[in-house]
Amino acid sequence: MLHPSRHVLSIVCLLLTAAGAVRAQMAWQAVESSIPGEVLDSLTSATNATGWSVPSGGAMLVLGLARPVSAKTLRVMLTLQNADAGSSPLSLTLTATTDELPRLAGSWKPMFPTTFGASQGRMTRQGERLLLDGSTAVADVAIDAGLPADGITGLRIEVFSKAEETHRVVLKLLRIERGNTPTTNVALGCPVDVIPPGSGDMPGGFLTDGRPETMVQGSADAPGAPQRFVIDLKRQCELDHLNLRLKSGSLRSAVMPALQVELYETNPTDGGPPVWQARPHAQLEASSLANSEPLLVIRAAMGDGRFTGRYVRITLPEHDLIPLQIAEFEAYETMVPLGVTMIAKGQSIRAKDTLAVPDGVSWMTFDINYPPLADPVTLGRHWRIVGFHEGWLSGTSSGAVESRCPPPGEYEFQAQIRHSDGIWCDAVYRMPLIVPVPFWQRAWARGTALIAAIVVTAGLAWMISRRVMARRVVELERRNELSNERARIARDMHDAVGSQLTQLAVLHEIVAEELGLDDDARSRLRQLTDTARASVAALDAVVWAVNPGNDNLANMAGYLTQVAHGYLVPLGIACRQDVPREWPERAVSSHTRHQFHLAMQEALQNVVKHARATEVTITLRHKDGRFTATIADNGIGLPADLGGIEKSGLENMHTRLVSLGGHCRVQSRPGGGTVVELQIPIPP
């Protein structure tokens, strides 16, 4: 009950008006008091030393603000003094209004104290009231209280005394300023409705006072009934995540499927539908922070709908014995950088749709524009260039970061903000980043260089081709002359020397028949005849090697098979041949044919002299640019110790073929006999 006496109210205030004394100091004036007829134009006009006498029923003072104020909290600072002897506890209550003209009988909503303190006495919170006890002298009181709405126009200060008799209280100082709240929690100090109301001195404001040691629990008077909390964020918010800080003993109940979290654009008590609902079992994961209560983090992905709204309704599970206790509710808005400016080579480039890096840049600076905050809050921030370095890099407090220029290509610059609770915001700032290809690597430059290269190459090729063709003509003429000379020598040797040796052999036979020589002379003459015939055969081999018409693989194979057959068959040794009918067009020089023929002739002689064979198989092949001749006999095989002529013959074959880039392998056959493999390269 308010005291009606006018003469007991007198206020003496000293308002500090020094410039810069207090940050964001509010402009205000006293417009009405609880004493009928007492209206003060300004607190600075009164100097009455009688003080403010507060009866046991209490008194009120209405303060009108010069302009509407929106803030998380307001700080109200009072200097109170008991003017009478003795002490009596004082009770303070703060309320706020959004009425255009604040009056005692207006629409007032409670401001819930979040932090408070006094220089003298002990200050405690009893619901939405503050109790100042033991203040025997001057007491400096500071109260941070949450506003029930944005755009408040006036404050009402209520002072109650528990004394049985009226005593005087002098108001020495009254100052109001915006509260310093270094947090991005938009729910701090917001009003909370508890349905049904909680027990005792636990009003809903405990849920958003920023102090985890206080908590709200369900009503003990309605066991088994669901408990609901409706938090008014005072404006529509695009939310990033919600935090429920729980009492440790309540964690088991908090993760029950019956826990419901919903977002509304209008007050849910009006019956409107939610714009977002958490899915059942969606918030089953809880984390425990070091030295803190368990934390339940709720994000948009854990429910259905738009994660936005003004009102949050939390429905707790029905309980039978122990009510669920929530230590603190926090709400964090979506925060994303507003833009980025790139500084490279002295140019400042503001990002619009993309960021294009100038040519020749090696290092660049990104100036990230972060959203402004009403309170000084240190936010975590990091950035990265996707496609260049995938890991996040720590940002700086100034918002400027440096990076080496990526290789040419398309990338994405990303930046992200961390809220004051240590949780990174889901929203990521994204801006395409294009690093152009250097001009010398661009299509037109490459095309021009290619055309120039083609022209130069064509000119050089024409000059070189002319010289090559001239050399080839000279080389062909020389080869033709050499081939003609080789053909002439082959004809002369065959026609002159060959015919004479043949004639000599025939004459030896005639002489042996006509002269009637004895056996000894006849034997010697026959040796001369055989020597002449052998010389004819050797001459034929030389003529075949010299003749340029035989410089191919087919003629070489045909001649080797002919020589083998003509050498073995007259000696009573069967000659089997495995030779392809068709041979590829490959040129074989005279020197190669001659050396290979001699090596094969040596192999055939070894068979005749040492193998005691009755059959020889000749196999000729050309594969992968190599020509191979295999001579396999059914003789006695290789002796255990090679020596003398046999060893010399094998060494001669090996030496001839190695000089041609080939090899010679000799080994015994498992069933008896010897296999000689002669191989030389004959590339295309």
C-alpha positions as CSV (number, residue, x, y, z in Angstrom):
1,M,0.0,0.0,0.0
2,L,1.4,3.4,-1.0
3,H,1.6,6.2,1.6
4,P,-0.5,9.2,0.6
5,S,1.4,11.9,2.6
6,R,2.9,14.6,0.3
7,H,5.0,16.4,2.8
8,V,7.2,13.3,3.6
9,L,8.7,13.1,0.1
10,S,11.7,15.1,-0.8
11,I,14.5,14.1,-3.1
12,V,18.0,15.5,-3.0
13,C,20.1,14.3,-6.0
14,L,23.4,15.2,-7.4
15,L,23.4,14.1,-11.1
16,L,26.9,13.8,-12.6
17,T,27.0,15.6,-15.8
18,A,30.7,15.7,-16.6
19,A,31.4,15.0,-20.2
20,G,32.7,11.5,-20.8
21,A,32.1,10.4,-17.2
22,V,30.1,7.3,-18.1
23,R,29.8,5.5,-21.4
24,A,26.3,5.7,-23.1
25,Q,24.7,7.7,-20.3
26,M,21.0,8.0,-20.8
27,A,19.1,11.4,-20.8
28,W,16.1,11.3,-18.5
29,Q,13.9,13.3,-16.1
30,A,11.6,12.5,-13.2
31,V,8.0,12.8,-14.5
32,E,5.9,11.4,-11.6
33,S,6.1,10.1,-8.1
34,S,3.8,7.9,-6.0
35,I,2.7,10.9,-3.8
36,P,-0.4,12.5,-5.3
37,G,0.2,15.9,-6.7
38,E,4.0,15.6,-6.5
39,V,5.5,16.0,-10.0
40,L,9.2,16.8,-10.4
41,D,10.4,18.7,-13.5
42,S,14.0,17.7,-13.0
43,L,16.0,15.9,-10.3
44,T,18.6,18.6,-10.5
45,S,16.3,21.4,-9.3
46,A,15.7,20.0,-5.8
47,T,18.1,20.7,-3.0
48,N,15.8,19.9,0.0
49,A,17.9,18.3,2.7
50,T,14.9,16.5,4.3
51,G,15.5,13.5,2.1
52,W,13.2,10.9,0.7
53,S,11.1,9.5,3.5
54,V,10.1,5.9,2.7
55,P,7.2,4.5,4.7
56,S,6.9,0.8,5.3
57,G,4.5,0.5,2.4
58,G,7.1,1.9,-0.1
59,A,7.3,4.6,-2.7
60,M,7.8,4.9,-6.5
61,L,9.5,7.2,-8.9
62,V,8.9,7.3,-12.7
63,L,11.7,8.3,-15.0
64,G,11.0,9.2,-18.7
65,L,13.8,8.6,-21.2
66,A,14.6,11.1,-23.8
67,R,14.4,8.5,-26.6
68,P,13.4,4.8,-26.8
69,V,16.1,2.4,-25.7
70,S,16.8,-1.1,-26.9
71,A,19.5,-3.1,-25.2
72,K,20.2,-6.5,-23.6
73,T,20.5,-4.9,-20.1
74,L,20.4,-1.4,-18.5
75,R,22.7,-0.4,-15.7
76,V,21.0,1.6,-12.9
77,M,23.3,3.2,-10.4
78,L,21.9,4.7,-7.1
79,T,23.6,6.3,-4.1
80,L,21.2,5.9,-1.1
81,Q,21.7,7.0,2.4
82,N,19.6,6.3,5.5
83,A,19.1,9.8,7.0
84,D,17.8,8.5,10.3
85,A,19.7,6.6,13.0
86,G,19.6,2.9,12.9
87,S,19.2,0.7,9.8
88,S,16.4,-1.0,8.1
89,P,16.4,-3.3,5.1
90,L,15.4,-1.8,1.8
91,S,13.8,-3.5,-1.1
92,L,14.3,-2.3,-4.7
93,T,12.2,-3.2,-7.8
94,L,12.8,-2.1,-11.4
95,T,10.1,-2.1,-14.1
96,A,10.0,-0.7,-17.6
97,T,7.3,0.5,-20.1
98,T,7.0,1.1,-23.8
99,D,4.1,3.6,-23.3
100,E,4.5,6.8,-25.3
101,L,4.0,8.8,-22.1
102,P,5.2,6.9,-19.0
103,R,2.8,7.2,-15.9
104,L,2.5,5.4,-12.6
105,A,-0.7,3.7,-13.8
106,G,0.8,2.7,-17.2
107,S,1.7,-0.7,-18.5
108,W,4.8,-1.8,-16.6
109,K,6.7,-5.0,-17.0
110,P,9.4,-6.3,-14.6
111,M,13.1,-5.9,-15.3
112,F,14.9,-9.0,-14.0
113,P,18.2,-8.2,-12.3
114,T,21.1,-10.1,-13.8
115,T,24.0,-8.7,-11.8
116,F,24.0,-6.4,-8.8
117,G,26.1,-5.2,-5.9
118,A,26.4,-2.6,-3.1
119,S,29.3,-0.9,-1.5
120,Q,27.7,-1.1,2.0
121,G,25.6,-3.9,3.4
122,R,24.6,-7.2,1.8
123,M,22.5,-7.3,-1.4
124,T,20.5,-10.4,-2.3
125,R,17.9,-11.3,-4.9
126,Q,14.4,-12.4,-3.9
127,G,12.6,-13.1,-7.1
128,E,12.5,-9.9,-9.2
129,R,13.3,-7.8,-6.1
130,L,16.6,-6.9,-4.6
131,L,17.1,-6.7,-0.8
132,L,19.7,-4.3,0.6
133,D,20.4,-5.2,4.2
134,G,22.6,-3.5,6.8
135,S,23.1,-0.2,5.0
136,T,23.8,2.2,7.9
137,A,25.5,4.8,5.8
138,V,25.9,5.8,2.2
139,A,25.5,2.8,-0.1
140,D,26.5,2.8,-3.8
141,V,24.2,0.4,-5.6
142,A,24.7,-0.9,-9.2
143,I,22.1,-3.1,-10.9
144,D,22.2,-4.6,-14.4
145,A,18.7,-5.7,-15.3
146,G,17.3,-7.2,-18.5
147,L,14.7,-5.2,-20.4
148,P,11.3,-6.8,-20.9
149,A,11.0,-5.3,-24.5
150,D,12.9,-3.3,-27.0
151,G,12.1,0.4,-27.3
152,I,11.4,1.2,-23.7
153,T,10.4,4.8,-22.9
154,G,10.5,4.9,-19.1
155,L,11.7,3.2,-15.9
156,R,9.9,2.9,-12.6
157,I,12.0,2.6,-9.4
158,E,10.1,1.2,-6.4
159,V,11.7,1.4,-2.9
160,F,10.2,-0.5,0.0
161,S,11.2,-0.4,3.6
162,K,10.5,-3.1,6.2
163,A,10.8,-0.6,9.1
164,E,7.7,-0.2,11.2
165,E,8.1,3.5,11.3
166,T,8.7,6.0,8.5
167,H,12.4,7.0,8.1
168,R,14.1,9.2,5.6
169,V,16.2,7.9,2.7
170,V,18.3,10.5,0.7
171,L,18.9,9.8,-3.0
172,K,22.4,11.2,-3.6
173,L,23.0,9.9,-7.1
174,L,20.9,8.4,-9.9
175,R,22.5,7.4,-13.2
176,I,21.3,5.1,-16.1
177,E,23.4,3.7,-18.9
178,R,23.5,0.8,-21.3
179,G,24.7,-2.4,-19.6
180,N,28.1,-3.8,-20.7
181,T,27.3,-7.4,-21.8
182,P,30.3,-8.9,-23.6
183,T,28.3,-11.8,-25.1
184,T,26.4,-12.6,-28.3
185,N,23.7,-14.3,-26.3
186,V,20.5,-12.5,-27.4
187,A,18.4,-14.2,-24.7
188,L,20.4,-12.5,-21.8
189,G,17.9,-10.7,-19.5
190,C,14.9,-11.6,-21.7
191,P,11.5,-12.1,-20.0
192,V,10.4,-15.7,-19.3
193,D,6.9,-17.0,-18.6
194,V,6.8,-20.2,-16.5
195,I,3.6,-22.3,-17.0
196,P,2.5,-23.3,-14.4
197,P,4.5,-20.9,-12.2
198,G,7.6,-22.3,-10.5
199,S,7.9,-22.8,-6.8
200,G,8.9,-20.2,-4.2
201,D,11.5,-17.6,-5.2
202,M,12.4,-19.0,-8.6
203,P,10.9,-16.8,-11.2
204,G,11.4,-17.3,-14.9
205,G,14.0,-14.6,-15.1
206,F,16.5,-17.0,-13.6
207,L,16.5,-18.8,-16.9
208,T,18.1,-15.9,-18.8
209,D,20.1,-14.1,-16.1
210,G,23.5,-15.2,-17.4
211,R,24.3,-17.0,-14.2
212,P,24.4,-20.8,-14.4
213,E,24.3,-21.1,-10.6
214,T,20.7,-20.1,-10.6
215,M,18.1,-22.3,-12.1
216,V,14.4,-22.8,-12.8
217,Q,12.5,-26.0,-12.0
218,G,9.0,-27.2,-12.5
219,S,6.2,-26.6,-10.1
220,A,6.2,-28.9,-7.1
221,D,2.5,-28.3,-6.7
222,A,1.6,-30.1,-10.0
223,P,3.6,-33.4,-10.1
224,G,3.2,-35.3,-13.3
225,A,2.2,-32.2,-15.3
226,P,4.4,-30.9,-18.2
227,Q,6.3,-27.7,-17.4
228,R,6.7,-25.0,-20.1
229,F,8.9,-22.0,-20.4
230,V,8.2,-19.3,-22.9
231,I,11.2,-17.0,-23.6
232,D,10.5,-13.7,-25.4
233,L,13.6,-12.7,-27.4
234,K,11.9,-9.2,-27.8
235,R,12.3,-9.3,-31.6
236,Q,12.4,-11.7,-34.6
237,C,15.8,-13.5,-34.7
238,E,17.4,-15.6,-37.3
239,L,19.0,-18.1,-35.0
240,D,22.1,-20.2,-35.3
241,H,21.8,-22.4,-32.1
242,L,20.2,-22.6,-28.7
243,N,21.9,-23.7,-25.5
244,L,20.3,-25.4,-22.5
245,R,22.6,-25.4,-19.5
246,L,21.3,-28.1,-17.2
247,K,21.8,-29.0,-13.6
248,S,24.1,-32.1,-13.5
249,G,21.5,-34.3,-11.8
250,S,18.9,-33.4,-14.5
251,L,21.0,-34.6,-17.5
252,R,19.3,-37.9,-17.6
253,S,15.9,-36.4,-17.7
254,A,17.0,-33.7,-20.2
255,V,17.7,-36.2,-22.9
256,M,14.3,-37.9,-22.7
257,P,12.4,-37.9,-26.0
258,A,9.5,-35.9,-24.3
259,L,11.7,-32.7,-24.1
260,Q,10.3,-30.3,-26.8
261,V,11.8,-27.1,-28.2
262,E,9.7,-24.9,-30.5
263,L,10.0,-21.5,-32.1
264,Y,7.2,-19.1,-32.7
265,E,6.8,-15.8,-34.5
266,T,3.9,-14.8,-32.1
267,N,3.3,-15.6,-28.5
268,P,2.4,-19.4,-28.3
269,T,-0.2,-18.6,-25.7
270,D,-2.2,-16.9,-28.5
271,G,-2.5,-20.3,-30.2
272,G,-0.4,-19.7,-33.3
273,P,1.5,-22.6,-34.9
274,P,5.3,-23.0,-34.4
275,V,7.6,-22.2,-37.2
276,W,10.2,-24.8,-36.1
277,Q,10.0,-27.9,-34.0
278,A,12.7,-30.2,-32.8
279,R,12.3,-33.7,-33.9
280,P,11.9,-36.5,-31.3
281,H,15.2,-37.9,-30.2
282,A,17.0,-35.0,-32.1
283,Q,18.5,-33.4,-29.0
284,L,19.8,-36.6,-27.3
285,E,23.4,-35.5,-27.5
286,A,24.7,-33.4,-24.6
287,S,28.2,-32.2,-24.0
288,S,29.9,-31.3,-20.7
289,L,32.1,-28.3,-20.6
290,A,35.1,-28.1,-18.3
291,N,34.1,-26.7,-14.8
292,S,30.5,-26.1,-16.1
293,E,27.1,-27.6,-16.1
294,P,26.1,-30.1,-18.9
295,L,25.3,-28.3,-22.1
296,L,22.6,-29.2,-24.6
297,V,23.2,-27.5,-28.0
298,I,20.2,-27.3,-30.4
299,R,20.7,-26.5,-34.1
300,A,18.3,-26.0,-37.0
301,A,19.2,-29.5,-38.5
302,M,17.7,-31.1,-35.4
303,G,14.2,-30.1,-36.3
304,D,11.8,-29.1,-39.1
305,G,10.9,-25.6,-40.3
306,R,12.6,-22.2,-40.3
307,F,15.0,-21.8,-37.4
308,T,13.8,-18.3,-36.7
309,G,11.3,-16.5,-34.5
310,R,10.8,-14.3,-31.4
311,Y,9.4,-16.8,-28.9
312,V,11.0,-20.0,-27.7
313,R,8.8,-22.5,-25.9
314,I,10.5,-25.3,-24.0
315,T,8.3,-28.2,-22.7
316,L,10.0,-30.3,-20.1
317,P,9.2,-34.0,-19.5
318,E,6.5,-34.9,-17.1
319,H,7.9,-35.7,-13.7
320,D,6.8,-37.7,-10.8
321,L,9.3,-37.1,-8.1
322,I,12.3,-34.9,-9.1
323,P,11.4,-31.8,-11.3
324,L,13.8,-31.0,-14.1
325,Q,16.1,-28.0,-13.5
326,I,17.4,-25.7,-16.2
327,A,20.4,-23.6,-15.1
328,E,20.4,-21.2,-18.1
329,F,18.9,-20.7,-21.5
330,E,20.9,-19.0,-24.3
331,A,20.1,-18.0,-27.8
332,Y,22.6,-17.1,-30.5
333,E,21.8,-15.4,-33.8
334,T,23.2,-16.3,-37.1
335,M,26.3,-14.2,-37.7
336,V,28.2,-14.0,-40.9
337,P,30.8,-11.5,-42.2
338,L,29.2,-8.7,-44.3
339,G,31.8,-8.7,-47.0
340,V,35.5,-8.7,-47.9
341,T,37.8,-6.3,-49.7
342,M,41.0,-7.7,-51.4
343,I,44.1,-5.5,-51.5
344,A,46.7,-6.6,-54.1
345,K,49.4,-4.7,-55.8
346,G,48.1,-1.5,-54.3
347,Q,44.6,-2.0,-55.6
348,S,41.6,-2.2,-53.3
349,I,38.9,-4.5,-54.8
350,R,35.5,-4.7,-53.1
351,A,33.8,-8.1,-53.5
352,K,30.5,-8.1,-55.3
353,D,29.7,-11.3,-57.0
354,T,33.3,-12.5,-57.3
355,L,36.8,-11.5,-56.5
356,A,39.2,-11.4,-59.5
357,V,42.9,-11.3,-58.7
358,P,45.0,-9.0,-60.9
359,D,47.8,-10.4,-63.0
360,G,51.2,-10.9,-61.5
361,V,50.0,-11.0,-57.8
362,S,52.1,-13.1,-55.4
363,W,50.6,-12.0,-52.1
364,M,47.3,-10.4,-51.3
365,T,45.4,-9.1,-48.2
366,F,41.8,-9.8,-47.4
367,D,40.0,-7.1,-45.2
368,I,37.0,-9.0,-43.8
369,N,34.1,-6.8,-42.7
370,Y,32.5,-8.3,-39.6
371,P,29.0,-7.2,-38.3
372,P,29.1,-4.4,-35.8
373,L,28.2,-5.3,-32.2
374,A,26.5,-3.0,-29.6
375,D,28.8,-4.3,-26.9
376,P,32.6,-5.0,-27.0
377,V,32.7,-8.7,-27.6
378,T,35.8,-10.6,-28.7
379,L,34.6,-13.1,-31.3
380,G,36.6,-16.0,-32.7
381,R,37.0,-15.9,-36.4
382,H,38.8,-18.0,-39.0
383,W,39.1,-18.1,-42.8
384,R,40.3,-20.3,-45.7
385,I,40.5,-20.5,-49.4
386,V,38.8,-23.7,-50.5
387,G,40.8,-25.5,-53.2
388,F,44.1,-24.0,-52.0
389,H,44.2,-24.8,-48.3
390,E,41.3,-26.8,-46.9
391,G,42.2,-26.2,-43.2
392,W,40.8,-23.2,-41.4
393,L,43.3,-20.4,-40.5
394,S,42.9,-18.1,-37.5
395,G,41.7,-14.6,-38.2
396,T,42.9,-11.4,-36.6
397,S,41.0,-8.9,-34.4
398,S,41.3,-6.3,-37.1
399,G,39.8,-8.5,-39.8
400,A,42.8,-8.3,-42.2
401,V,44.5,-11.5,-43.2
402,E,47.2,-12.2,-45.7
403,S,47.6,-15.1,-48.1
404,R,50.0,-16.3,-50.8
405,C,48.3,-16.2,-54.2
406,P,47.0,-19.6,-55.3
407,P,47.8,-21.1,-58.7
408,P,45.5,-20.0,-61.6
409,G,42.1,-21.5,-61.2
410,E,38.7,-21.0,-59.5
411,Y,38.5,-21.0,-55.7
412,E,36.2,-19.9,-52.9
413,F,37.1,-17.6,-50.1
414,Q,35.3,-18.5,-46.8
415,A,35.1,-16.8,-43.4
416,Q,33.3,-17.9,-40.2
417,I,32.5,-16.4,-36.8
418,R,32.6,-18.1,-33.4
419,H,30.1,-16.9,-30.8
420,S,31.0,-15.9,-27.3
421,D,30.0,-19.4,-26.0
422,G,32.9,-20.9,-28.1
423,I,30.6,-22.5,-30.7
424,W,31.2,-21.8,-34.4
425,C,28.3,-20.4,-36.3
426,D,26.8,-22.6,-39.0
427,A,26.6,-19.8,-41.5
428,V,29.8,-19.4,-43.6
429,Y,30.6,-16.3,-45.7
430,R,31.4,-17.5,-49.3
431,M,32.9,-15.5,-52.1
432,P,34.2,-17.0,-55.4
433,L,37.8,-16.2,-56.0
434,I,39.2,-16.3,-59.5
435,V,43.0,-16.3,-60.1
436,P,43.4,-15.7,-63.9
437,V,45.9,-17.5,-66.1
438,P,49.0,-15.3,-66.9
439,F,48.7,-13.6,-70.2
440,W,51.4,-15.7,-71.7
441,Q,49.4,-18.8,-70.8
442,R,46.1,-17.6,-72.2
443,A,44.5,-18.9,-75.4
444,W,45.2,-15.9,-77.6
445,A,48.8,-15.7,-76.5
446,R,49.3,-19.4,-77.0
447,G,47.6,-19.2,-80.4
448,T,49.9,-16.3,-81.4
449,A,53.0,-18.1,-80.2
450,L,51.8,-21.3,-81.8
451,I,51.3,-19.6,-85.2
452,A,54.7,-17.9,-84.9
453,A,56.3,-21.2,-84.0
454,I,54.6,-23.0,-86.9
455,V,55.9,-20.3,-89.3
456,V,59.4,-20.5,-88.0
457,T,59.3,-24.3,-87.8
458,A,58.0,-24.5,-91.3
459,G,60.8,-22.3,-92.6
460,L,63.4,-24.3,-90.7
461,A,61.9,-27.5,-91.9
462,W,61.9,-26.3,-95.5
463,M,65.5,-25.4,-95.3
464,I,66.5,-28.5,-93.5
465,S,64.5,-30.7,-95.9
466,R,66.2,-29.1,-98.8
467,R,69.6,-29.9,-97.4
468,V,68.5,-33.4,-96.3
469,M,67.1,-34.1,-99.8
470,A,70.3,-32.9,-101.4
471,R,72.3,-35.2,-99.1
472,R,70.0,-38.0,-99.8
473,V,70.4,-37.5,-103.5
474,V,74.1,-37.6,-103.2
475,E,73.9,-40.6,-100.9
476,L,71.6,-42.5,-103.3
477,E,73.9,-41.7,-106.2
478,R,76.8,-42.9,-104.2
479,R,75.0,-46.1,-103.2
480,N,73.9,-46.7,-106.8
481,E,77.5,-46.3,-107.9
482,L,78.6,-48.7,-105.2
483,S,75.8,-51.2,-106.0
484,N,76.7,-51.1,-109.7
485,E,80.4,-51.6,-108.8
486,R,79.5,-54.5,-106.5
487,A,77.4,-56.1,-109.2
488,R,80.2,-55.7,-111.7
489,I,82.7,-57.3,-109.4
490,A,80.3,-60.1,-108.7
491,R,79.8,-60.7,-112.5
492,D,83.5,-60.6,-113.1
493,M,84.4,-62.9,-110.3
494,H,81.6,-65.4,-111.4
495,D,82.4,-65.2,-115.1
496,A,86.2,-65.0,-115.0
497,V,87.5,-66.6,-111.8
498,G,84.6,-69.0,-111.3
499,S,84.7,-70.4,-114.9
500,Q,88.4,-70.8,-114.7
501,L,88.3,-72.7,-111.4
502,T,85.5,-74.9,-112.8
503,Q,87.6,-75.6,-116.0
504,L,90.6,-76.5,-113.8
505,A,88.6,-79.1,-111.9
506,V,87.3,-80.6,-115.1
507,L,90.8,-80.7,-116.6
508,H,92.1,-82.6,-113.5
509,E,89.5,-85.3,-114.0
510,I,90.3,-85.6,-117.8
511,V,94.0,-85.9,-117.1
512,A,93.4,-88.5,-114.4
513,E,91.4,-90.6,-116.9
514,E,93.6,-90.3,-120.0
515,L,97.1,-90.6,-118.6
516,G,96.6,-93.9,-116.8
517,L,98.3,-92.7,-113.6
518,D,98.9,-95.0,-110.7
519,D,96.8,-94.9,-107.6
520,D,99.0,-92.5,-105.7
521,A,99.2,-90.0,-108.5
522,R,95.5,-90.4,-109.1
523,S,94.8,-89.7,-105.4
524,R,96.8,-86.5,-105.4
525,L,95.2,-85.3,-108.6
526,R,91.8,-86.0,-107.1
527,Q,92.8,-83.8,-104.1
528,L,93.6,-81.0,-106.5
529,T,90.1,-81.5,-108.1
530,D,88.4,-81.3,-104.7
531,T,90.3,-78.2,-103.8
532,A,89.3,-76.6,-107.1
533,R,85.7,-77.4,-106.4
534,A,85.9,-76.1,-102.8
535,S,87.4,-72.9,-104.2
536,V,84.4,-72.6,-106.6
537,A,82.0,-73.0,-103.7
538,A,83.9,-70.4,-101.6
539,L,83.9,-68.0,-104.6
540,D,80.1,-68.5,-105.0
541,A,79.6,-67.5,-101.4
542,V,81.7,-64.4,-101.8
543,V,79.8,-63.5,-105.0
544,W,76.5,-64.0,-103.3
545,A,77.6,-61.7,-100.4
546,V,78.9,-59.0,-102.7
547,N,75.8,-59.0,-105.1
548,P,73.5,-56.1,-103.9
549,G,70.5,-58.0,-105.3
550,N,70.7,-60.3,-102.3
551,D,70.6,-57.5,-99.6
552,N,67.3,-58.7,-98.2
553,L,66.0,-61.1,-95.6
554,A,64.2,-63.5,-98.0
555,N,67.3,-64.1,-100.2
556,M,69.5,-64.6,-97.1
557,A,67.1,-67.2,-95.7
558,G,66.9,-69.0,-99.1
559,Y,70.6,-69.0,-99.6
560,L,71.3,-70.4,-96.1
561,T,68.9,-73.3,-96.5
562,Q,70.4,-74.1,-99.9
563,V,73.9,-74.1,-98.5
564,A,72.9,-76.4,-95.6
565,H,71.1,-78.9,-97.9
566,G,74.0,-78.9,-100.4
567,Y,76.6,-79.4,-97.7
568,L,74.9,-82.1,-95.6
569,V,73.0,-84.4,-98.1
570,P,76.1,-85.4,-100.2
571,L,77.7,-86.6,-96.9
572,G,74.8,-88.8,-96.0
573,I,73.2,-86.6,-93.3
574,A,69.5,-85.9,-93.6
575,C,68.6,-82.2,-93.6
576,R,65.2,-81.2,-92.3
577,Q,64.2,-77.5,-92.7
578,D,61.6,-75.4,-90.8
579,V,61.5,-72.2,-92.8
580,P,58.6,-69.7,-93.3
581,R,57.4,-69.2,-96.8
582,E,56.9,-65.5,-96.4
583,W,59.5,-63.0,-95.0
584,P,59.1,-59.4,-94.2
585,E,60.8,-56.7,-96.3
586,R,64.0,-56.2,-94.4
587,A,67.3,-54.9,-95.7
588,V,70.4,-56.9,-94.8
589,S,73.9,-55.6,-95.6
590,S,76.5,-57.6,-97.5
591,H,78.8,-57.6,-94.4
592,T,76.0,-59.0,-92.2
593,R,75.0,-61.7,-94.6
594,H,78.6,-62.8,-95.2
595,Q,79.5,-63.0,-91.4
596,F,76.3,-64.9,-90.6
597,H,76.8,-67.3,-93.5
598,L,80.4,-68.0,-92.2
599,A,79.1,-68.6,-88.7
600,M,76.5,-71.0,-89.9
601,Q,79.0,-72.8,-92.1
602,E,81.2,-73.2,-89.1
603,A,78.3,-74.8,-87.2
604,L,77.6,-77.2,-90.0
605,Q,81.2,-78.2,-90.2
606,N,81.3,-79.0,-86.5
607,V,78.3,-81.3,-87.0
608,V,79.9,-83.1,-89.8
609,K,83.3,-83.4,-88.1
610,H,82.4,-84.1,-84.5
611,A,78.8,-84.8,-83.9
612,R,78.5,-88.2,-85.7
613,A,74.9,-87.2,-86.5
614,T,72.6,-88.7,-89.1
615,E,70.0,-85.9,-89.1
616,V,70.1,-82.2,-88.8
617,T,67.1,-79.8,-88.4
618,I,67.5,-76.2,-89.6
619,T,65.0,-73.7,-88.2
620,L,64.9,-70.0,-89.4
621,R,62.8,-67.3,-87.7
622,H,62.4,-63.5,-87.7
623,K,60.6,-62.0,-84.6
624,D,60.7,-58.7,-82.8
625,G,63.5,-57.4,-85.1
626,R,65.8,-60.4,-84.5
627,F,66.8,-63.1,-87.0
628,T,67.5,-66.6,-85.5
629,A,69.0,-69.7,-87.1
630,T,68.8,-72.9,-85.0
631,I,70.9,-76.0,-86.0
632,A,69.9,-79.1,-84.0
633,D,71.5,-82.6,-84.6
634,N,71.0,-86.0,-83.1
635,G,74.7,-86.7,-82.6
636,I,76.7,-87.5,-79.5
637,G,76.4,-84.0,-78.0
638,L,79.1,-81.7,-76.6
639,P,82.1,-83.4,-75.0
640,A,82.8,-82.7,-71.3
641,D,86.0,-80.8,-72.0
642,L,86.1,-78.7,-75.2
643,G,89.5,-78.0,-76.6
644,G,91.5,-77.6,-79.7
645,I,89.7,-77.1,-83.0
646,E,86.2,-77.5,-81.4
647,K,86.8,-74.7,-79.0
648,S,88.3,-72.4,-81.6
649,G,85.3,-73.0,-83.9
650,L,82.9,-72.0,-81.2
651,E,84.9,-68.9,-80.4
652,N,84.9,-67.9,-84.1
653,M,81.1,-68.2,-84.3
654,H,80.7,-66.2,-81.1
655,T,83.1,-63.5,-82.3
656,R,81.4,-63.1,-85.6
657,L,77.9,-62.7,-84.2
658,V,79.0,-60.4,-81.3
659,S,80.4,-58.1,-83.9
660,L,77.0,-57.9,-85.5
661,G,75.3,-57.2,-82.2
662,G,74.0,-60.8,-81.8
663,H,75.0,-63.9,-79.9
664,C,75.8,-67.6,-80.2
665,R,74.5,-70.3,-77.8
666,V,75.6,-74.0,-77.9
667,Q,74.0,-76.6,-75.6
668,S,73.4,-80.3,-75.5
669,R,69.9,-81.6,-76.1
670,P,68.2,-83.7,-73.3
671,G,67.7,-86.7,-75.6
672,G,71.1,-86.5,-77.2
673,G,72.7,-84.2,-79.7
674,T,73.6,-80.5,-79.8
675,V,71.6,-77.3,-80.4
676,V,73.4,-74.2,-81.8
677,E,71.4,-71.0,-81.8
678,L,72.7,-68.1,-83.9
679,Q,70.9,-64.7,-83.6
680,I,71.5,-61.2,-84.9
681,P,69.4,-58.0,-84.9
682,I,67.6,-57.0,-88.1
683,P,65.6,-54.0,-87.3
684,P,62.9,-52.5,-89.6
